[in-house]
């Protein structure tokens, strides 16, 4: 598999949120795991981000820091990451202050990827309305560039997990201007496929598809 030849080392810094405290830190791209309230297991599967980032390092020129970094919305550290990831199986609760802080982070140029690990769909949709009450989640068409930027996904979000309800996978977004600021996947759970094979026992083909999809997510967030 050929590496993507792009000068993305510089872009990591260029796309960090405006109020970021990134200055003086490593320029390597990092993902932060969002620590939210409400009782859901925001912390589950902490090997997902490191495994994905190692794959990204192998298949692109993006310099990465493949570690697990939790971040609380009440902390200024949220502004130190260009990409925030949230997942879980249960309830989510944002205080008004946290919702406002997350909105500021996203309006300053940050990116949020949320992946339903089966069980957080209703709570996520409810809480993201606190962040953007006038900007509903919209389904992204299969032709949207995110699905074709590094690896090609002609049918949009890959079906990396088999839900009991049999519904097709969906990808939703919230835009600030023309920029995708929030991306949400449901009925698919690609982030489970980022784990090492020993964690879930997923078929290798499914894991590879999930890792490729995660690479597209990172590339798109850094370049758009």
Order of alpha helices (4+ residues) and beta strands (2+ residues): alpha-beta-alpha-beta-beta-alpha-beta-alpha-beta-beta-beta-alpha-alpha
